[in-house]
Amino acid sequence: MSSNKQKEMKDKLKGTIEEAQGILTDDKKLELKGKARQNVGKARGVAGDLQHDAESMKDQVVGSVKEKAGELTDMTALEMKGKAQKAYGEADDKDKAFFGLGIVSILVLLIGLVVALTSDED
């Protein structure tokens, strides 16, 4: 779990507890402080999602460029690296992206890289 996600969850939990304490003790200031802290946690979540989306888009674009450059220059290794990077960018969960490609896709990419590396040496 990322540090930002941990802070998000911590802020939401701490805010919920503070809000509940404020309600139970009739302390409006503490109740509002809890609500504000929960909103900070939500904002962290939105910021983390935006960062994740931007990184995914970057990987997709760079991967597509590498893939096309590999096709145009007959550099199979570059093409395969581009396909792999593009697939990584398309994966929803970066922590599980490698497995999200699927075993068959991974094998195809590895075989393609081996073929590319051996043919580029000729």
Protein Blocks (a to p, Z undefined) as FASTA:
>chain_A
ZZklmmmmmmmmmmmmmmmmmmmnopaklmmmmmmmmmmmmmmmmmmmmmmmmmmmmmmm
mmmmmmmmmmmnopaklmmmmmmmmmmmmpmblmlmmmmnopklmmmmmmmmmmmmmmmm
ZZ
